[in-house]
Structures are given as structure tokens and as C-alpha cells.
Amino acid sequence: MKVSVLSSGSTGNSTLIETPQHKILMDAGLSGKKTKELLAQVGVDIKDIDMVFISHDHTDHSGGLGVLMRRYPKISAYANSGTWNYLIESNKIGKLPVEQINTFESGITKTFGDLDVTSFATSHDAAQPQYYVFTSGGKRFACLTDTGYVSSTVKGEIRDADGYLMEFNYDDMMLRNGPYSWALKHRIMSDVGHLSNDQAADTLLDVVSPKTKHIFLAHRSQHNNTQYLAHETAEDLLVAGDANLPADVKIIDTNPMQAGSLTKI
């Protein structure tokens, strides 16, 4: 299994996951043109994408889905019923081809050839948010962003993965002292908001294991965080701290609108 974080942040989110049988997008928050461009940067033709898994309805995760479905009929798209209902009723991403819509409710595992996908509910102010663990070739890649709270159930789902895509959204002091309104600050810090650097690192402390080799720091706020602060927090708590991680673990920064290298998990 190989992974490239194509884009991660409030401007748009999409991650490529590749197995011998599939080329998958986890979220589709970019324009079709930008998605095609970023995929090309890692040597993938957008026409080869065969599945898209959507975490929730917010535009930075789903805004490009309609274009992809209409332009590339090969794509099978997966989300839960709450997300589909919202996207269809709101018409925010245009008319969706019904034959490409597939319902994937929370708390189940589905098999697609050489790929198993497990869905789990998360805590965010969207219609019905959920994330996924992708398993192929004996490797597990767990994705978790856009959640204000990580329950013991979610920790159980993502525990002992070989790779993580984990939200490091904000630095607490930058957010508190920043220009946002108090209402927006409260929303971000709430149980249906986002994870701070410290919350994300603390969550990882509870779930990583010696098999964990790659941790992608995702969904970093451009206003309330910096790459340095997110990376420093992860390094301090996970590498220099008490985490049960191998010496060669890689802490990988992600960027908005810039594809990361295709990494073998």
C-alpha cells in the first residue's frame, strides 16, 4: 500500500491510497483540475482512480466529488447515508450520477479485492462524519481528521496501525490569541470542532505501536498553527517522549495544494 497526501488543510483535502488493484481518493475537496494536477505530480493518471471515500459533507472534503463522478464514470463513490442525503438535498456539488453512489455506514468493514475498509463515526459539526482505516497486504493506514474528540471506541479502531493521517489543526495559544471571533474559537475547540497539536499527539500516544512507521500531520490551520509548532509537538511527545515507536518512525508534514511523495506504508 502506498500513500500520497495530495492536499491537506482548510482549502481542500484529498489523499491518494494505492494498492496493486486500486487507486483510491480519501476525500475530494479540490477542483477536478487541481486533483488531476496533483495526481500527475506523483505519476498517477486521474482516469485510473476507481474509488473515492468521503468523510463528511464539508466543502473542503467533498467539494470536488460531483465533478469527479460526472467526468469519470469509472469512479465508485462511498459515504454514509447522512452525508449522501445532505450532499444530494443541498445540491452543493451538483447532480450526482446515482449509479456511482454507494452507501457505506459507520461501524462496518467492506472488502474490495485486495483492500479492506473499516468505517467509524467521529465527532464533528457535519451531517454524519466518519473516517476510515484502509488495510491491504497486511498493512493498516488509519485516517482521522476533523474531529473535536477522540473516544475510546475510535482509539480502538485506529490502534496499532502501520501509518496514520492525523489532524494537527491548531496550536492552543495561537488560536486563543488570534483574530477569530470567540464564537468561532469556541467551535474549533469544542467536542465537534478540531484537534489541537497536543490533543492529536496525546491520541497517538495511546494508539501507536512498534509497527507504526509513518505519521502524516494533517489539516493544519494556516491561521492558528505553523508547520514548526505541529512538527515540534509531534516530535517532543512521540519521538523524544514515551511513545512505543520504532527508532526509524517518520513524522511527515503535509501541505495545502502540494502533493507529498508517494510513500510505501
Summary of the structure (lengths in Angstrom):
residues: 265
radius of gyration: 17.2
end to end distance: 5.7
largest distance: 49.8
contacts: 957
relative contact order: 0.16
helix: 31%
strand: 26%
